[in-house]
Amino acid sequence: MSTQKIGLIFGGKSPEHEVSIVSARNIYNAIDKTKFEVTLIGIAQDGKWYLESEANLQDTKCVIGRQAPQLAVVFGNEQQKLIRLDNQQYLDDLKAVFPITHGPNGEDGTLQGVFLQLDIPFVGPSVLGSAVAMDKDFTKRILRDAGIGHAKGITFYKHEADHISYAATINELGTVLFVKPCNMGSSVGVSRATNETEFHNALTEAFKFDTKVLVEQAVIGRELECAVLGNELIETSTVGEIVMEKGFYDFENKYVNDNAKIYIPAPDISEEQLKKIQETARKAYHALGLEGLSRVDVFLTENNEVVINEPNTLPGFTSISMYPKLWEHSGLKYADLIEKLIHLAIERHLKNSKLQRVRVQ
């Protein structure tokens, strides 16, 4: 059986650059090499694309572009869409690409737009779903319109930072606040604030990463995560739980410290609660126009309310990442999950390619 050539794209101009490299390493090591021939494409932090080597990806000190030929994309060609700049040789055509580029410039629809222009199938949501689900403000607006539970919040803009009132904010949201850049993942720039000094410090930190910041009221409940898979036919996994020994689930506690305990499946969840969480995740996935994959994070309150925390359109695939672990516990092995995601990308591309693109034929 011949192998299919696919591209694994990682790195990117994002504070989550290093996490993306780790995710790519895990995917590369897990993918079935008897079915897929993998071309490694790294995006450096300055935005340049490189044809990367397996040796560099496997290096725990991997630096994209360190000893790799730079690539350029060629728009409009039916074939030969990627070219090496050192020898002007085209790369072999790719059946599909798997972008595992977390955060801005990779998960927010910008990179997805490049693949659409190149007419290459790609894993994950398309431009619109990626963009709205990456933006916490627009996500909240869509969830509200769809009648899906979400935390109450206020959006602030950087140009008005000097006029943000702590008193007015806590009057509307309460005294325990979470301050988040609207377009960022892996909890980068997220802070918890319980007084005025912490609040303004949190705003300063969040505005480092985005010009728009969401301030949310604290939701008291269990932190649960559900993996979602599919295009039109949507599947949901079992549910996992994050329990913090101290602090909250920020970037440091996700990837640096050992303060977060992950339980899969989540203990003491009734069948009724599980179905409610899965159904809420499906509704959010559909309302936000997501395809391929996403991880939907929720809170389960004491009153059995399911409140959406946020969706993650290209969730991590590191050794501690919930998305592949949730599917593994649901009976879908890591390599099979990767294969299914690639097939979903090709299936969507084939469906969309049949649409009429000219007004008159």
Secondary structure, 3 states (H helix, E strand, C coil): CCCEEEEEEEECCCCCHHHHHHHHHHHHHHCCCCCEEEEEEEECCCCCEEECCHHHHHCCCCCCCCCCCEEEECCCCCCCCEEECCCCCECCCCCEEEECCCCCCCCCCHHHHHHHHHCCCECCCCHHHHHHHHEHHHHHHHHHHCCCCECCEEEEEHHHHHHCCHHHHHHHHCCCEEEEECECCCCCCCEEECCHHHHHHHHHHHCCCCCEEEEEECCCCEEEEEEEEECCCCEEEEEEEEEECCCCCCHHHHHCCCCEEEECCCCCCCHHHHHHHHHHHHHHHHHCCCCEEEEEEEEECCCCCEEEEEEECCCCCCCCCHHHHHHHHCCCCHHHHHHHHHHHHHHHHHHHHCCCCCCCC
